[in-house]
Amino acid sequence: MSKRFLFATWSGGGAVPPVLSVARALRERGHRVRVLSDRSVHDEVAAAGVEPVAWTTAPQGNAADPEADILKDFEARTAMGAFARLRDRIVTGPAADYARDTLAEVRDHPADVIVTDFPLLGVLTAGEAAGIPVVALVTTLYPFATPGAPPFGPGLAPATGPLGRLRDRVLTKLTQMPWQKGLPALNAARRENGLAPLESVMEAFGRVDRALVLSPRVLDYAGRTFPAYVRHAGPRLEDPAWAGELRLPDGDAPLALVGLSSTFMNQTTLLGRIGEALGTLPVRGLMTTGPAVDPASVQAPGNVLVTASAPHGEALRHAAVTITHAGHGTVVKALAAGVPLVSIPLGRDQMEVARRVEAAGAGITVSKTAPAAAIARAVRQVLDEPSYRRAAQRLASGIAAETATDRAVAELEAVTGLGAAAGRG
């Protein structure tokens, strides 16, 4: 039986393709799907075969254009400053606007389920107010505090012993405190829609029928436990609609695939240092700059082909190593192909993703300020030491098992038979 799904997303760079992958899969199952989103991603939405709908009062941005990016977290001087921009410009600050647009949409086009990228608390508020089941899609590692994992963000190793557990308790409280600055705006959105205020922003993230984590369970810490409404649905491995066709550099030397953020993170200089590093190694480099960086702005040696985009899924079938900012999408695709990594985190969730790769033995992390020689040493180590590829191949087997069936679609179809509050935290 066909159901009506309303998706909601924003111009969030690498978060967009996995959300649209789920939307496409539901459409292919015969369901009706509409996607509330920034106009800048409407071409991607249409390419997924579903109907785009523009936000009207909620923010409109374009993460591929530094001038039109809503967050502009590349301007922040500290990690806390970058976090505050996400909180104030997407998560809580415009919550009333996101709620207003979502409610207007479901009045005009009723939905059986609302499916949203998890930072959009205004959309969650709208679903709760309308009595419609809400499913949050977590497009990275589960980022909230749970037993068996350190506080999310700085890329800490799991705690061992009483001192480690004390560290986690203290840091969890400290990392949750900045969220409270967004509570007045969130509660204003709730009051506007007839809902009782909450005591914390963190509580709001749990007011869903499901939270589907689009990340491999095998990549996260084995001892970690999760709330009952959280389900690991496996990663989405499709390339974005703008990836284009594959062109490989000439020769038969080992291929090093380079891909940093699809959004602007001041990565042009780092791309140049990576190119310089590859120029000292007996490899071929395929460097994809993404929509936010002009390939012509990156100087690279003759053994490195620089291009705006390429289908990473296809390129990885030829690759011996991936050099990346540890963005979740690039890392998961590399691991699904059994390709080890050199991670150079730039911010956001990337330290956590890089930490998981290191903990699994599937790669090395290098500082974003590392000189070309240090990057070259890391690449050489990953290429020369077989244990990295063996670890990546072990993870590839786990990812293959998790993606053998479409768990996200199965969970979403199951939710259509639930009451509006069933499973809500």
C-alpha positions as CSV (number, residue, x, y, z in Angstrom):
1,M,0.0,0.0,0.0
2,S,1.4,3.4,-1.0
3,K,2.2,5.8,1.8
4,R,2.9,9.5,1.9
5,F,6.3,10.6,3.1
6,L,7.4,14.2,3.7
7,F,11.2,14.5,3.9
8,A,13.0,17.6,5.2
9,T,16.6,18.5,4.6
10,W,18.9,21.5,4.2
11,S,22.0,22.5,2.2
12,G,24.2,20.5,4.5
13,G,26.8,19.2,2.1
14,G,27.5,15.5,2.6
15,A,24.3,15.1,4.6
16,V,22.1,15.6,1.5
17,P,23.0,12.5,-0.6
18,P,22.2,9.9,2.1
19,V,18.8,11.5,2.9
20,L,17.9,11.6,-0.8
21,S,19.1,8.0,-1.2
22,V,16.4,7.0,1.3
23,A,13.8,9.1,-0.4
24,R,14.6,7.6,-3.8
25,A,14.4,4.1,-2.4
26,L,10.9,4.8,-1.0
27,R,9.8,6.2,-4.3
28,E,11.0,3.1,-6.1
29,R,8.9,1.1,-3.7
30,G,5.8,3.0,-4.9
31,H,5.4,5.5,-2.1
32,R,4.7,9.2,-2.6
33,V,7.6,11.4,-1.5
34,R,8.0,15.1,-1.3
35,V,11.2,16.8,0.0
36,L,11.3,20.2,1.8
37,S,14.7,21.7,1.1
38,D,16.8,24.7,0.2
39,R,16.4,25.6,-3.4
40,S,20.1,25.1,-3.9
41,V,19.6,21.3,-3.6
42,H,16.5,21.0,-5.7
43,D,18.4,19.7,-8.7
44,E,19.7,16.9,-6.5
45,V,16.2,16.2,-5.2
46,A,14.8,16.0,-8.7
47,A,17.6,13.7,-9.8
48,A,16.5,11.4,-7.0
49,G,13.1,11.2,-8.8
50,V,11.1,12.9,-6.0
51,E,9.4,16.3,-5.8
52,P,11.3,19.2,-4.3
53,V,9.4,21.8,-2.2
54,A,11.2,25.0,-1.1
55,W,11.3,26.4,2.4
56,T,9.5,29.7,2.6
57,T,10.4,31.2,5.9
58,A,13.2,28.9,7.0
59,P,16.7,29.7,5.9
60,Q,17.8,29.3,2.3
61,G,21.5,28.5,1.8
62,N,24.0,26.9,-0.6
63,A,26.8,25.0,1.1
64,A,28.8,24.9,-2.2
65,D,29.0,28.7,-2.3
66,P,31.0,30.3,0.5
67,E,29.1,33.5,0.1
68,A,25.7,31.8,0.3
69,D,26.5,29.2,3.0
70,I,24.2,29.6,6.0
71,L,26.8,28.3,8.5
72,K,30.0,29.8,7.2
73,D,31.7,27.8,10.0
74,F,35.0,28.2,8.2
75,E,34.9,31.7,9.6
76,A,34.8,30.5,13.2
77,R,38.0,30.7,15.1
78,T,37.2,27.9,17.5
79,A,35.3,24.6,17.5
80,M,32.9,26.1,20.0
81,G,32.3,29.0,17.6
82,A,31.6,26.6,14.7
83,F,29.1,24.7,17.0
84,A,27.3,27.9,18.0
85,R,26.7,28.7,14.3
86,L,25.1,25.3,13.7
87,R,23.0,25.7,16.9
88,D,21.8,29.3,16.2
89,R,21.5,29.1,12.4
90,I,20.0,25.7,11.8
91,V,19.1,23.6,14.9
92,T,17.3,26.0,17.4
93,G,17.5,29.6,16.1
94,P,15.1,29.1,13.2
95,A,13.1,26.3,14.8
96,A,9.9,28.3,14.6
97,D,10.5,28.9,10.9
98,Y,11.2,25.3,10.1
99,A,8.1,24.2,12.1
100,R,5.9,26.8,10.4
101,D,6.9,25.7,6.9
102,T,6.6,22.0,7.7
103,L,3.1,22.5,9.1
104,A,2.0,24.5,6.1
105,E,3.2,21.7,3.8
106,V,1.4,18.9,5.7
107,R,-1.8,21.0,5.7
108,D,-1.6,21.3,1.9
109,H,-0.2,17.8,1.3
110,P,-1.0,15.4,4.2
111,A,1.8,13.0,5.1
112,D,1.8,9.7,6.9
113,V,5.4,10.1,8.1
114,I,7.8,13.0,8.4
115,V,11.4,12.1,7.8
116,T,14.0,14.7,8.6
117,D,17.8,15.3,8.8
118,F,18.3,15.1,12.6
119,P,19.5,18.7,13.2
120,L,16.2,20.2,12.1
121,L,14.5,20.4,15.5
122,G,11.9,22.7,14.1
123,V,10.7,19.9,11.8
124,L,10.5,17.5,14.8
125,T,8.5,20.2,16.6
126,A,6.0,20.3,13.7
127,G,5.6,16.6,13.6
128,E,4.8,16.5,17.3
129,A,2.4,19.3,17.0
130,A,0.6,17.7,14.0
131,G,0.5,14.3,15.6
132,I,2.4,12.7,12.7
133,P,5.1,10.1,13.3
134,V,8.6,11.6,12.9
135,V,11.8,9.7,11.9
136,A,15.2,11.4,12.2
137,L,17.9,10.4,9.8
138,V,21.4,10.6,11.4
139,T,23.8,10.9,8.5
140,T,27.0,10.3,10.5
141,L,28.0,8.4,13.6
142,Y,25.4,8.7,16.4
143,P,26.5,12.0,18.0
144,F,24.8,12.0,21.4
145,A,26.0,10.7,24.7
146,T,25.6,6.9,25.3
147,P,27.2,4.3,27.5
148,G,30.4,2.9,25.9
149,A,31.5,6.0,24.1
150,P,33.3,9.2,25.0
151,P,31.6,12.6,24.5
152,F,31.3,13.3,20.8
153,G,33.5,15.9,19.1
154,P,37.1,16.0,20.1
155,G,37.9,12.4,19.0
156,L,38.8,11.0,22.4
157,A,39.6,7.3,22.9
158,P,37.0,5.3,24.8
159,A,37.4,5.5,28.6
160,T,39.2,2.8,30.6
161,G,39.0,2.6,34.3
162,P,37.4,4.9,36.9
163,L,39.3,8.0,35.8
164,G,38.3,7.6,32.2
165,R,34.6,7.2,33.2
166,L,34.9,10.3,35.4
167,R,36.4,12.2,32.4
168,D,33.4,11.1,30.3
169,R,30.8,12.2,32.9
170,V,32.4,15.6,33.4
171,L,32.9,16.2,29.7
172,T,29.4,15.1,28.8
173,K,28.0,17.8,31.1
174,L,30.4,20.4,29.7
175,T,29.6,19.5,26.0
176,Q,25.8,19.6,26.6
177,M,25.8,23.0,28.4
178,P,26.2,25.1,25.2
179,W,23.1,23.6,23.8
180,Q,21.0,25.3,26.5
181,K,21.6,28.7,24.9
182,G,19.3,27.5,22.1
183,L,16.5,26.5,24.5
184,P,14.6,29.8,24.5
185,A,14.2,29.7,20.7
186,L,13.3,26.1,20.7
187,N,10.7,26.5,23.4
188,A,9.3,29.6,21.6
189,A,8.7,27.4,18.6
190,R,7.0,24.8,20.8
191,R,4.7,27.3,22.5
192,E,3.7,28.7,19.1
193,N,2.5,25.3,18.2
194,G,0.7,24.4,21.5
195,L,3.4,22.2,22.9
196,A,4.8,22.2,26.4
197,P,8.3,23.6,26.9
198,L,11.3,21.3,27.4
199,E,14.0,21.5,30.0
200,S,16.8,20.9,27.6
201,V,17.6,21.0,23.9
202,M,19.1,17.5,24.2
203,E,15.6,16.2,25.2
204,A,14.2,17.4,21.9
205,F,16.5,15.2,19.8
206,G,14.8,12.1,21.4
207,R,11.2,13.1,20.7
208,V,11.0,11.0,17.6
209,D,9.5,7.6,16.7
210,R,12.8,6.4,15.3
211,A,16.3,7.7,14.8
212,L,17.8,5.8,11.9
213,V,21.6,6.0,12.0
214,L,22.9,5.8,8.4
215,S,26.3,4.7,9.5
216,P,27.8,1.2,9.7
217,R,27.4,-0.2,13.2
218,V,30.8,-2.0,12.6
219,L,32.5,1.4,12.4
220,D,31.4,2.5,15.9
221,Y,32.7,1.2,19.2
222,A,31.6,-2.4,19.9
223,G,30.7,-1.8,23.6
224,R,28.5,1.2,22.9
225,T,24.7,1.0,23.7
226,F,21.9,3.1,22.3
227,P,18.4,4.2,23.2
228,A,15.6,1.9,22.1
229,Y,14.3,4.3,19.4
230,V,17.8,4.4,17.7
231,R,18.3,1.8,15.0
232,H,21.4,1.4,12.8
233,A,20.0,1.2,9.3
234,G,23.3,0.9,7.4
235,P,25.1,3.5,5.2
236,R,23.9,4.8,1.9
237,L,26.7,4.3,-0.6
238,E,25.4,6.1,-3.7
239,D,27.4,8.9,-5.2
240,P,25.7,12.4,-5.4
241,A,24.0,13.3,-8.6
242,W,26.7,15.9,-9.4
243,A,29.6,13.3,-9.3
244,G,29.8,13.0,-13.1
245,E,31.9,10.4,-15.0
246,L,35.1,8.8,-13.9
247,R,38.4,9.7,-15.6
248,L,41.5,8.0,-14.1
249,P,45.0,9.4,-14.3
250,D,47.3,7.7,-16.8
251,G,49.6,4.8,-15.8
252,D,49.4,1.7,-13.6
253,A,50.9,3.0,-10.3
254,P,48.8,2.6,-7.2
255,L,45.9,5.0,-7.2
256,A,45.5,7.5,-4.3
257,L,42.0,9.0,-4.3
258,V,41.8,12.5,-2.7
259,G,38.6,14.0,-1.6
260,L,38.0,16.7,1.0
261,S,34.7,18.4,1.9
262,S,32.0,19.1,-0.7
263,T,31.5,22.3,1.2
264,F,33.9,25.1,1.7
265,M,36.2,24.6,4.7
266,N,39.2,26.6,3.6
267,Q,40.7,23.5,2.2
268,T,42.5,24.8,-1.0
269,T,45.9,25.1,0.7
270,L,45.6,21.7,2.1
271,L,44.7,20.2,-1.3
272,G,47.9,21.8,-2.6
273,R,50.0,20.2,0.2
274,I,48.4,16.8,-0.5
275,G,49.2,17.2,-4.2
276,E,52.8,18.1,-3.2
277,A,53.0,15.0,-1.0
278,L,51.8,12.7,-3.8
279,G,54.3,14.2,-6.1
280,T,57.1,12.6,-4.1
281,L,55.5,9.1,-4.2
282,P,55.3,6.4,-6.9
283,V,51.5,6.7,-7.1
284,R,48.8,8.2,-9.4
285,G,46.6,10.8,-7.7
286,L,43.0,11.4,-8.5
287,M,42.0,14.6,-6.6
288,T,38.4,15.7,-6.5
289,T,37.9,19.3,-5.3
290,G,34.1,19.2,-4.9
291,P,31.6,22.0,-5.8
292,A,33.1,24.6,-3.5
293,V,36.7,24.7,-4.8
294,D,37.8,25.5,-8.4
295,P,40.2,22.8,-9.6
296,A,42.2,25.5,-11.4
297,S,43.0,27.0,-8.0
298,V,45.0,23.8,-6.9
299,Q,48.5,23.4,-8.1
300,A,49.5,19.7,-8.5
301,P,52.4,17.7,-9.9
302,G,52.1,15.7,-13.1
303,N,51.1,12.4,-11.4
304,V,48.0,14.0,-9.9
305,L,44.8,14.6,-11.9
306,V,42.7,17.4,-10.4
307,T,39.0,17.5,-11.2
308,A,35.9,19.0,-9.7
309,S,34.2,15.7,-9.2
310,A,34.2,12.0,-9.9
311,P,32.1,9.0,-8.8
312,H,34.0,7.9,-5.7
313,G,32.2,4.6,-5.6
314,E,33.6,3.7,-9.0
315,A,37.0,5.2,-8.4
316,L,37.5,3.2,-5.2
317,R,37.4,0.0,-7.2
318,H,40.8,1.1,-8.5
319,A,42.2,2.8,-5.4
320,A,44.9,1.6,-3.0
321,V,44.5,4.5,-0.5
322,T,42.0,7.3,0.2
323,I,43.2,10.7,1.5
324,T,40.3,12.6,3.0
325,H,39.1,15.1,5.6
326,A,37.3,12.1,7.3
327,G,33.9,13.2,6.1
328,H,31.5,10.4,6.9
329,G,30.4,9.8,3.4
330,T,33.9,9.5,1.9
331,V,35.2,7.3,4.7
332,V,32.3,4.9,4.6
333,K,32.5,4.5,0.8
334,A,36.3,3.8,1.1
335,L,35.8,1.2,3.8
336,A,32.9,-0.4,1.9
337,A,35.4,-0.9,-0.9
338,G,38.1,-2.2,1.5
339,V,40.4,0.8,0.9
340,P,42.4,2.1,3.9
341,L,42.6,5.8,4.6
342,V,44.8,8.7,5.6
343,S,42.5,11.1,7.5
344,I,43.1,14.8,7.8
345,P,40.1,16.2,9.8
346,L,39.1,19.8,9.3
347,G,36.3,20.1,11.9
348,R,32.6,19.1,12.5
349,D,32.3,15.4,13.1
350,Q,35.5,14.5,11.4
351,M,37.7,13.9,14.4
352,E,35.2,11.3,15.6
353,V,35.1,9.5,12.2
354,A,38.9,9.6,12.0
355,R,39.2,8.2,15.5
356,R,36.9,5.2,14.6
357,V,39.0,4.5,11.5
358,E,42.2,4.5,13.6
359,A,40.6,2.4,16.3
360,A,39.7,-0.2,13.7
361,G,43.2,-0.2,12.3
362,A,42.1,0.9,8.9
363,G,44.0,4.1,8.6
364,I,46.1,6.9,10.0
365,T,45.2,10.4,11.2
366,V,47.3,13.4,10.2
367,S,46.9,17.0,11.4
368,K,45.4,19.5,9.0
369,T,48.6,21.6,9.5
370,A,50.9,18.8,8.7
371,P,53.5,19.6,6.0
372,A,53.6,17.7,2.7
373,A,56.4,15.5,3.9
374,A,54.4,14.2,6.9
375,I,51.4,13.6,4.6
376,A,53.6,11.6,2.3
377,R,55.0,9.5,5.1
378,A,51.5,8.6,6.2
379,V,50.4,7.7,2.7
380,R,53.6,5.5,2.3
381,Q,52.9,3.8,5.6
382,V,49.3,2.9,4.7
383,L,50.4,1.6,1.3
384,D,53.4,-0.4,2.6
385,E,51.8,-2.0,5.7
386,P,49.3,-4.7,4.7
387,S,47.5,-4.5,8.1
388,Y,45.6,-1.3,7.1
389,R,44.1,-2.9,4.0
390,R,43.2,-6.1,5.9
391,A,41.4,-4.0,8.5
392,A,39.6,-2.1,5.8
393,Q,38.6,-5.3,4.2
394,R,37.2,-6.6,7.5
395,L,35.1,-3.5,7.8
396,A,34.0,-4.0,4.1
397,S,32.6,-7.4,5.0
398,G,30.6,-5.9,7.9
399,I,29.3,-3.1,5.8
400,A,28.2,-5.6,3.1
401,A,26.2,-7.5,5.6
402,E,24.6,-4.4,6.9
403,T,23.6,-3.2,3.5
404,A,22.4,-6.5,2.1
405,T,18.8,-5.4,2.8
406,D,17.5,-1.8,2.9
407,R,17.0,-1.4,6.7
408,A,16.0,2.2,6.4
409,V,13.1,1.5,4.1
410,A,12.0,-1.4,6.2
411,E,12.0,0.8,9.3
412,L,10.1,3.6,7.6
413,E,7.5,1.3,6.2
414,A,7.0,-0.1,9.7
415,V,6.6,3.3,11.2
416,T,3.6,4.0,9.0
417,G,1.6,1.5,11.1
418,L,2.5,3.2,14.4
419,G,0.5,5.7,16.3
420,A,1.8,9.3,16.4
421,A,3.4,8.9,19.8
422,A,4.5,5.3,19.6
423,G,8.2,5.0,20.3
424,R,8.6,8.7,21.0
425,G,11.3,9.5,23.6
